[in-house]
Amino acid sequence: MVKQVSASDAKNNFGGLLDDVAALGRVEIVKHGRPVAVVLSPRALEEVVSARAASGERSSWDEKHMIPPASARAARMLKPAAGFDDE
C-alpha cells in the first residue's frame, strides 16, 4: 500500500515527507481526500521510466508538459547572473 499524507502535513513536515519517500519510494499527497501529487524517489522514478521504455510505451511527458524534463534540468541556474540580487 502507498503511504498518503495530507497536503498540509507534507508542507509542515517536509523533512519527514522526504524521509518517507526515501524509505518507501513513493508517497501520495492528498487534498480533500483526493490524490493531488505523487512524490517518487529517484530509484522509483527510474523503475517507472525503465518499465515504460521496455514496454515500448510512449512517454506522456511530450503530451502534458511544455518543457521536456531534460531541457528543464539543463535550464537550471547553476550560478546567478552578474548583478543578480546585488544591492
Backbone atoms as SQL, in Angstrom:
CREATE TABLE atoms (id INTEGER PRIMARY KEY, chain TEXT, resi INTEGER, resn TEXT, atom TEXT, x REAL, y REAL, z REAL);
INSERT INTO atoms VALUES
  (1, 'A', 1, 'MET', 'N', 0.838, -1.188, 0.000),
  (2, 'A', 1, 'MET', 'CA', 0.000, 0.000, 0.000),
  (3, 'A', 1, 'MET', 'C', 0.880, 1.248, 0.000),
  (4, 'A', 2, 'VAL', 'N', 0.463, 2.244, -0.744),
  (5, 'A', 2, 'VAL', 'CA', 1.180, 3.500, -0.850),
  (6, 'A', 2, 'VAL', 'C', 0.807, 4.387, 0.332),
  (7, 'A', 3, 'LYS', 'N', 1.786, 5.051, 0.908),
  (8, 'A', 3, 'LYS', 'CA', 1.512, 5.963, 2.014),
  (9, 'A', 3, 'LYS', 'C', 0.900, 7.243, 1.462),
  (10, 'A', 4, 'GLN', 'N', -0.099, 7.756, 2.157),
  (11, 'A', 4, 'GLN', 'CA', -0.728, 9.011, 1.792),
  (12, 'A', 4, 'GLN', 'C', -0.584, 9.998, 2.940),
  (13, 'A', 5, 'VAL', 'N', -0.270, 11.242, 2.610),
  (14, 'A', 5, 'VAL', 'CA', -0.204, 12.304, 3.607),
  (15, 'A', 5, 'VAL', 'C', -1.008, 13.481, 3.091),
  (16, 'A', 6, 'SER', 'N', -1.556, 14.255, 4.014),
  (17, 'A', 6, 'SER', 'CA', -2.312, 15.432, 3.603),
  (18, 'A', 6, 'SER', 'C', -1.351, 16.500, 3.092),
  (19, 'A', 7, 'ALA', 'N', -1.877, 17.391, 2.275),
  (20, 'A', 7, 'ALA', 'CA', -1.054, 18.468, 1.730),
  (21, 'A', 7, 'ALA', 'C', -0.506, 19.339, 2.854),
  (22, 'A', 8, 'SER', 'N', -1.310, 19.605, 3.866),
  (23, 'A', 8, 'SER', 'CA', -0.819, 20.447, 4.967),
  (24, 'A', 8, 'SER', 'C', 0.258, 19.727, 5.767),
  (25, 'A', 9, 'ASP', 'N', 0.122, 18.406, 5.983),
  (26, 'A', 9, 'ASP', 'CA', 1.170, 17.660, 6.676),
  (27, 'A', 9, 'ASP', 'C', 2.461, 17.633, 5.854),
  (28, 'A', 10, 'ALA', 'N', 2.322, 17.498, 4.536),
  (29, 'A', 10, 'ALA', 'CA', 3.503, 17.494, 3.668),
  (30, 'A', 10, 'ALA', 'C', 4.226, 18.837, 3.753),
  (31, 'A', 11, 'LYS', 'N', 3.456, 19.930, 3.777),
  (32, 'A', 11, 'LYS', 'CA', 4.045, 21.266, 3.856),
  (33, 'A', 11, 'LYS', 'C', 4.705, 21.491, 5.215),
  (34, 'A', 12, 'ASN', 'N', 4.014, 21.117, 6.269),
  (35, 'A', 12, 'ASN', 'CA', 4.516, 21.384, 7.612),
  (36, 'A', 12, 'ASN', 'C', 5.639, 20.454, 8.042),
  (37, 'A', 13, 'ASN', 'N', 5.742, 19.286, 7.409),
  (38, 'A', 13, 'ASN', 'CA', 6.761, 18.315, 7.788),
  (39, 'A', 13, 'ASN', 'C', 7.467, 17.800, 6.533),
  (40, 'A', 14, 'PHE', 'N', 8.039, 18.738, 5.772),
  (41, 'A', 14, 'PHE', 'CA', 8.662, 18.379, 4.503),
  (42, 'A', 14, 'PHE', 'C', 9.824, 17.412, 4.690),
  (43, 'A', 15, 'GLY', 'N', 10.607, 17.611, 5.735),
  (44, 'A', 15, 'GLY', 'CA', 11.725, 16.701, 6.007),
  (45, 'A', 15, 'GLY', 'C', 11.241, 15.285, 6.254),
  (46, 'A', 16, 'GLY', 'N', 10.150, 15.150, 6.989),
  (47, 'A', 16, 'GLY', 'CA', 9.567, 13.829, 7.230),
  (48, 'A', 16, 'GLY', 'C', 9.042, 13.209, 5.950),
  (49, 'A', 17, 'LEU', 'N', 8.457, 14.045, 5.071),
  (50, 'A', 17, 'LEU', 'CA', 7.982, 13.561, 3.778),
  (51, 'A', 17, 'LEU', 'C', 9.144, 12.990, 2.975),
  (52, 'A', 18, 'LEU', 'N', 10.269, 13.717, 2.953),
  (53, 'A', 18, 'LEU', 'CA', 11.441, 13.233, 2.223),
  (54, 'A', 18, 'LEU', 'C', 11.973, 11.929, 2.812),
  (55, 'A', 19, 'ASP', 'N', 11.952, 11.810, 4.141),
  (56, 'A', 19, 'ASP', 'CA', 12.377, 10.562, 4.781),
  (57, 'A', 19, 'ASP', 'C', 11.476, 9.405, 4.359),
  (58, 'A', 20, 'ASP', 'N', 10.161, 9.651, 4.331),
  (59, 'A', 20, 'ASP', 'CA', 9.217, 8.605, 3.918),
  (60, 'A', 20, 'ASP', 'C', 9.441, 8.199, 2.467),
  (61, 'A', 21, 'VAL', 'N', 9.669, 9.181, 1.603),
  (62, 'A', 21, 'VAL', 'CA', 9.917, 8.883, 0.182),
  (63, 'A', 21, 'VAL', 'C', 11.191, 8.066, 0.029),
  (64, 'A', 22, 'ALA', 'N', 12.229, 8.429, 0.760),
  (65, 'A', 22, 'ALA', 'CA', 13.490, 7.690, 0.679),
  (66, 'A', 22, 'ALA', 'C', 13.304, 6.252, 1.147),
  (67, 'A', 23, 'ALA', 'N', 12.492, 6.055, 2.182),
  (68, 'A', 23, 'ALA', 'CA', 12.295, 4.706, 2.724),
  (69, 'A', 23, 'ALA', 'C', 11.315, 3.886, 1.894),
  (70, 'A', 24, 'LEU', 'N', 10.240, 4.521, 1.422),
  (71, 'A', 24, 'LEU', 'CA', 9.160, 3.784, 0.756),
  (72, 'A', 24, 'LEU', 'C', 9.219, 3.852, -0.767),
  (73, 'A', 25, 'GLY', 'N', 9.853, 4.880, -1.307),
  (74, 'A', 25, 'GLY', 'CA', 9.934, 5.025, -2.757),
  (75, 'A', 25, 'GLY', 'C', 8.836, 5.880, -3.336),
  (76, 'A', 26, 'ARG', 'N', 7.671, 5.944, -2.658),
  (77, 'A', 26, 'ARG', 'CA', 6.540, 6.689, -3.214),
  (78, 'A', 26, 'ARG', 'C', 5.617, 7.138, -2.088),
  (79, 'A', 27, 'VAL', 'N', 5.195, 8.380, -2.137),
  (80, 'A', 27, 'VAL', 'CA', 4.226, 8.916, -1.187),
  (81, 'A', 27, 'VAL', 'C', 3.238, 9.770, -1.978),
  (82, 'A', 28, 'GLU', 'N', 1.953, 9.560, -1.733),
  (83, 'A', 28, 'GLU', 'CA', 0.918, 10.375, -2.366),
  (84, 'A', 28, 'GLU', 'C', 0.541, 11.507, -1.433),
  (85, 'A', 29, 'ILE', 'N', 0.352, 12.684, -1.997),
  (86, 'A', 29, 'ILE', 'CA', -0.130, 13.827, -1.236),
  (87, 'A', 29, 'ILE', 'C', -1.603, 14.017, -1.602),
  (88, 'A', 30, 'VAL', 'N', -2.445, 14.064, -0.583),
  (89, 'A', 30, 'VAL', 'CA', -3.890, 14.166, -0.818),
  (90, 'A', 30, 'VAL', 'C', -4.420, 15.484, -0.272),
  (91, 'A', 31, 'LYS', 'N', -5.431, 15.984, -0.956),
  (92, 'A', 31, 'LYS', 'CA', -6.097, 17.210, -0.542),
  (93, 'A', 31, 'LYS', 'C', -7.593, 16.952, -0.656),
  (94, 'A', 32, 'HIS', 'N', -8.289, 17.122, 0.435),
  (95, 'A', 32, 'HIS', 'CA', -9.725, 16.861, 0.490),
  (96, 'A', 32, 'HIS', 'C', -10.050, 15.438, 0.038),
  (97, 'A', 33, 'GLY', 'N', -9.186, 14.502, 0.424),
  (98, 'A', 33, 'GLY', 'CA', -9.417, 13.093, 0.128),
  (99, 'A', 33, 'GLY', 'C', -9.027, 12.635, -1.266),
  (100, 'A', 34, 'ARG', 'N', -8.544, 13.553, -2.104),
  (101, 'A', 34, 'ARG', 'CA', -8.143, 13.181, -3.471),
  (102, 'A', 34, 'ARG', 'C', -6.647, 13.317, -3.653),
  (103, 'A', 35, 'PRO', 'N', -6.007, 12.350, -4.316),
  (104, 'A', 35, 'PRO', 'CA', -4.571, 12.491, -4.593),
  (105, 'A', 35, 'PRO', 'C', -4.327, 13.680, -5.524),
  (106, 'A', 36, 'VAL', 'N', -3.398, 14.560, -5.145),
  (107, 'A', 36, 'VAL', 'CA', -3.077, 15.714, -5.980),
  (108, 'A', 36, 'VAL', 'C', -1.628, 15.685, -6.458),
  (109, 'A', 37, 'ALA', 'N', -0.805, 14.858, -5.820),
  (110, 'A', 37, 'ALA', 'CA', 0.597, 14.762, -6.224),
  (111, 'A', 37, 'ALA', 'C', 1.167, 13.438, -5.749),
  (112, 'A', 38, 'VAL', 'N', 2.196, 13.010, -6.439),
  (113, 'A', 38, 'VAL', 'CA', 2.941, 11.817, -6.049),
  (114, 'A', 38, 'VAL', 'C', 4.409, 12.202, -6.004),
  (115, 'A', 39, 'VAL', 'N', 5.064, 11.871, -4.905),
  (116, 'A', 39, 'VAL', 'CA', 6.493, 12.145, -4.763),
  (117, 'A', 39, 'VAL', 'C', 7.212, 10.809, -4.864),
  (118, 'A', 40, 'LEU', 'N', 8.142, 10.715, -5.816),
  (119, 'A', 40, 'LEU', 'CA', 8.879, 9.479, -6.053),
  (120, 'A', 40, 'LEU', 'C', 10.349, 9.661, -5.714),
  (121, 'A', 41, 'SER', 'N', 10.949, 8.598, -5.221),
  (122, 'A', 41, 'SER', 'CA', 12.397, 8.611, -5.029),
  (123, 'A', 41, 'SER', 'C', 13.047, 8.446, -6.402),
  (124, 'A', 42, 'PRO', 'N', 14.310, 8.834, -6.541),
  (125, 'A', 42, 'PRO', 'CA', 14.988, 8.636, -7.826),
  (126, 'A', 42, 'PRO', 'C', 14.966, 7.168, -8.273),
  (127, 'A', 43, 'ARG', 'N', 15.110, 6.259, -7.322),
  (128, 'A', 43, 'ARG', 'CA', 15.087, 4.823, -7.639),
  (129, 'A', 43, 'ARG', 'C', 13.725, 4.420, -8.210),
  (130, 'A', 44, 'ALA', 'N', 12.646, 4.870, -7.569),
  (131, 'A', 44, 'ALA', 'CA', 11.303, 4.530, -8.033),
  (132, 'A', 44, 'ALA', 'C', 11.016, 5.156, -9.393),
  (133, 'A', 45, 'LEU', 'N', 11.465, 6.385, -9.601),
  (134, 'A', 45, 'LEU', 'CA', 11.274, 7.034, -10.894),
  (135, 'A', 45, 'LEU', 'C', 12.002, 6.282, -11.992),
  (136, 'A', 46, 'GLU', 'N', 13.228, 5.865, -11.732),
  (137, 'A', 46, 'GLU', 'CA', 13.995, 5.112, -12.727),
  (138, 'A', 46, 'GLU', 'C', 13.301, 3.798, -13.066),
  (139, 'A', 47, 'GLU', 'N', 12.704, 3.145, -12.072),
  (140, 'A', 47, 'GLU', 'CA', 11.963, 1.904, -12.331),
  (141, 'A', 47, 'GLU', 'C', 10.785, 2.150, -13.259),
  (142, 'A', 48, 'VAL', 'N', 10.063, 3.249, -13.038),
  (143, 'A', 48, 'VAL', 'CA', 8.919, 3.584, -13.888),
  (144, 'A', 48, 'VAL', 'C', 9.384, 3.876, -15.306),
  (145, 'A', 49, 'VAL', 'N', 10.426, 4.673, -15.430),
  (146, 'A', 49, 'VAL', 'CA', 10.943, 5.027, -16.756),
  (147, 'A', 49, 'VAL', 'C', 11.449, 3.784, -17.487),
  (148, 'A', 50, 'SER', 'N', 12.173, 2.928, -16.794),
  (149, 'A', 50, 'SER', 'CA', 12.696, 1.706, -17.414),
  (150, 'A', 50, 'SER', 'C', 11.573, 0.774, -17.851),
  (151, 'A', 51, 'ALA', 'N', 10.559, 0.641, -17.022),
  (152, 'A', 51, 'ALA', 'CA', 9.433, -0.235, -17.364),
  (153, 'A', 51, 'ALA', 'C', 8.705, 0.285, -18.595),
  (154, 'A', 52, 'ARG', 'N', 8.532, 1.588, -18.683),
  (155, 'A', 52, 'ARG', 'CA', 7.861, 2.164, -19.861),
  (156, 'A', 52, 'ARG', 'C', 8.699, 1.969, -21.119),
  (157, 'A', 53, 'ALA', 'N', 10.004, 2.175, -20.984),
  (158, 'A', 53, 'ALA', 'CA', 10.886, 2.009, -22.145),
  (159, 'A', 53, 'ALA', 'C', 10.886, 0.561, -22.617),
  (160, 'A', 54, 'ALA', 'N', 10.904, -0.370, -21.672),
  (161, 'A', 54, 'ALA', 'CA', 10.923, -1.788, -22.027),
  (162, 'A', 54, 'ALA', 'C', 9.628, -2.219, -22.696),
  (163, 'A', 55, 'SER', 'N', 8.516, -1.605, -22.313),
  (164, 'A', 55, 'SER', 'CA', 7.223, -1.993, -22.887),
  (165, 'A', 55, 'SER', 'C', 6.954, -1.278, -24.208),
  (166, 'A', 56, 'GLY', 'N', 7.805, -0.294, -24.547),
  (167, 'A', 56, 'GLY', 'CA', 7.602, 0.450, -25.781),
  (168, 'A', 56, 'GLY', 'C', 6.545, 1.533, -25.642),
  (169, 'A', 57, 'GLU', 'N', 6.072, 1.758, -24.425),
  (170, 'A', 57, 'GLU', 'CA', 5.041, 2.766, -24.191),
  (171, 'A', 57, 'GLU', 'C', 5.624, 4.157, -24.393),
  (172, 'A', 58, 'ARG', 'N', 4.891, 4.984, -25.074),
  (173, 'A', 58, 'ARG', 'CA', 5.337, 6.356, -25.320),
  (174, 'A', 58, 'ARG', 'C', 5.191, 7.181, -24.054),
  (175, 'A', 59, 'SER', 'N', 6.150, 8.031, -23.814),
  (176, 'A', 59, 'SER', 'CA', 6.130, 8.869, -22.622),
  (177, 'A', 59, 'SER', 'C', 5.027, 9.901, -22.706),
  (178, 'A', 60, 'SER', 'N', 4.338, 10.109, -21.594),
  (179, 'A', 60, 'SER', 'CA', 3.284, 11.108, -21.561),
  (180, 'A', 60, 'SER', 'C', 3.846, 12.509, -21.347),
  (181, 'A', 61, 'TRP', 'N', 5.161, 12.621, -21.092),
  (182, 'A', 61, 'TRP', 'CA', 5.752, 13.942, -20.885),
  (183, 'A', 61, 'TRP', 'C', 5.551, 14.824, -22.097),
  (184, 'A', 62, 'ASP', 'N', 5.643, 14.261, -23.286),
  (185, 'A', 62, 'ASP', 'CA', 5.517, 15.049, -24.500),
  (186, 'A', 62, 'ASP', 'C', 4.133, 15.673, -24.623),
  (187, 'A', 63, 'GLU', 'N', 3.126, 15.004, -24.102),
  (188, 'A', 63, 'GLU', 'CA', 1.755, 15.460, -24.253),
  (189, 'A', 63, 'GLU', 'C', 1.316, 16.390, -23.130),
  (190, 'A', 64, 'LYS', 'N', 1.924, 16.289, -21.960),
  (191, 'A', 64, 'LYS', 'CA', 1.427, 17.013, -20.801),
  (192, 'A', 64, 'LYS', 'C', 2.272, 18.209, -20.393),
  (193, 'A', 65, 'HIS', 'N', 3.504, 18.271, -20.823),
  (194, 'A', 65, 'HIS', 'CA', 4.394, 19.316, -20.359),
  (195, 'A', 65, 'HIS', 'C', 4.979, 20.081, -21.532),
  (196, 'A', 66, 'MET', 'N', 5.125, 21.371, -21.329),
  (197, 'A', 66, 'MET', 'CA', 5.662, 22.203, -22.393),
  (198, 'A', 66, 'MET', 'C', 7.172, 22.062, -22.519),
  (199, 'A', 67, 'ILE', 'N', 7.840, 21.807, -21.409),
  (200, 'A', 67, 'ILE', 'CA', 9.298, 21.692, -21.419),
  (201, 'A', 67, 'ILE', 'C', 9.678, 20.253, -21.078),
  (202, 'A', 68, 'PRO', 'N', 10.382, 19.553, -21.962),
  (203, 'A', 68, 'PRO', 'CA', 10.818, 18.193, -21.642),
  (204, 'A', 68, 'PRO', 'C', 11.710, 18.200, -20.403),
  (205, 'A', 69, 'PRO', 'N', 11.666, 17.125, -19.603),
  (206, 'A', 69, 'PRO', 'CA', 12.457, 17.086, -18.369),
  (207, 'A', 69, 'PRO', 'C', 13.938, 17.368, -18.572),
  (208, 'A', 70, 'ALA', 'N', 14.519, 16.854, -19.641),
  (209, 'A', 70, 'ALA', 'CA', 15.952, 17.069, -19.871),
  (210, 'A', 70, 'ALA', 'C', 16.251, 18.554, -20.096),
  (211, 'A', 71, 'SER', 'N', 15.383, 19.235, -20.826),
  (212, 'A', 71, 'SER', 'CA', 15.580, 20.669, -21.060),
  (213, 'A', 71, 'SER', 'C', 15.385, 21.465, -19.783),
  (214, 'A', 72, 'ALA', 'N', 14.420, 21.055, -18.962),
  (215, 'A', 72, 'ALA', 'CA', 14.178, 21.754, -17.703),
  (216, 'A', 72, 'ALA', 'C', 15.383, 21.616, -16.780),
  (217, 'A', 73, 'ARG', 'N', 15.965, 20.433, -16.724),
  (218, 'A', 73, 'ARG', 'CA', 17.156, 20.225, -15.893),
  (219, 'A', 73, 'ARG', 'C', 18.314, 21.093, -16.398),
  (220, 'A', 74, 'ALA', 'N', 18.475, 21.153, -17.729),
  (221, 'A', 74, 'ALA', 'CA', 19.574, 21.918, -18.305),
  (222, 'A', 74, 'ALA', 'C', 19.389, 23.413, -18.078),
  (223, 'A', 75, 'ALA', 'N', 18.162, 23.852, -17.902),
  (224, 'A', 75, 'ALA', 'CA', 17.886, 25.276, -17.755),
  (225, 'A', 75, 'ALA', 'C', 18.073, 25.777, -16.329),
  (226, 'A', 76, 'ARG', 'N', 18.315, 24.875, -15.382),
  (227, 'A', 76, 'ARG', 'CA', 18.527, 25.316, -14.006),
  (228, 'A', 76, 'ARG', 'C', 19.673, 26.306, -13.930),
  (229, 'A', 77, 'MET', 'N', 19.507, 27.315, -13.121),
  (230, 'A', 77, 'MET', 'CA', 20.547, 28.323, -12.968),
  (231, 'A', 77, 'MET', 'C', 21.663, 27.741, -12.109),
  (232, 'A', 78, 'LEU', 'N', 22.838, 27.553, -12.686),
  (233, 'A', 78, 'LEU', 'CA', 23.959, 26.999, -11.952),
  (234, 'A', 78, 'LEU', 'C', 24.656, 28.053, -11.108),
  (235, 'A', 79, 'LYS', 'N', 24.724, 29.267, -11.610),
  (236, 'A', 79, 'LYS', 'CA', 25.253, 30.358, -10.795),
  (237, 'A', 79, 'LYS', 'C', 24.486, 31.609, -11.178),
  (238, 'A', 80, 'PRO', 'N', 24.202, 32.444, -10.217),
  (239, 'A', 80, 'PRO', 'CA', 23.424, 33.653, -10.518),
  (240, 'A', 80, 'PRO', 'C', 24.146, 34.551, -11.516),
  (241, 'A', 81, 'ALA', 'N', 23.375, 35.223, -12.327),
  (242, 'A', 81, 'ALA', 'CA', 23.944, 36.160, -13.288),
  (243, 'A', 81, 'ALA', 'C', 24.556, 37.340, -12.557),
  (244, 'A', 82, 'ALA', 'N', 25.519, 37.993, -13.181),
  (245, 'A', 82, 'ALA', 'CA', 26.145, 39.164, -12.578),
  (246, 'A', 82, 'ALA', 'C', 25.084, 40.214, -12.301),
  (247, 'A', 83, 'GLY', 'N', 25.137, 40.770, -11.117),
  (248, 'A', 83, 'GLY', 'CA', 24.162, 41.774, -10.746),
  (249, 'A', 83, 'GLY', 'C', 22.893, 41.210, -10.137),
  (250, 'A', 84, 'PHE', 'N', 22.779, 39.901, -10.121),
  (251, 'A', 84, 'PHE', 'CA', 21.597, 39.266, -9.551),
  (252, 'A', 84, 'PHE', 'C', 21.611, 39.440, -8.050),
  (253, 'A', 85, 'ASP', 'N', 20.600, 40.034, -7.511),
  (254, 'A', 85, 'ASP', 'CA', 20.419, 40.216, -6.074),
  (255, 'A', 85, 'ASP', 'C', 21.524, 41.080, -5.461),
  (256, 'A', 86, 'ASP', 'N', 22.179, 41.917, -6.279),
  (257, 'A', 86, 'ASP', 'CA', 23.172, 42.852, -5.738),
  (258, 'A', 86, 'ASP', 'C', 22.444, 44.116, -5.298),
  (259, 'A', 87, 'GLU', 'N', 22.939, 44.696, -4.248),
  (260, 'A', 87, 'GLU', 'CA', 22.308, 45.941, -3.800),
  (261, 'A', 87, 'GLU', 'C', 23.312, 47.036, -3.741);
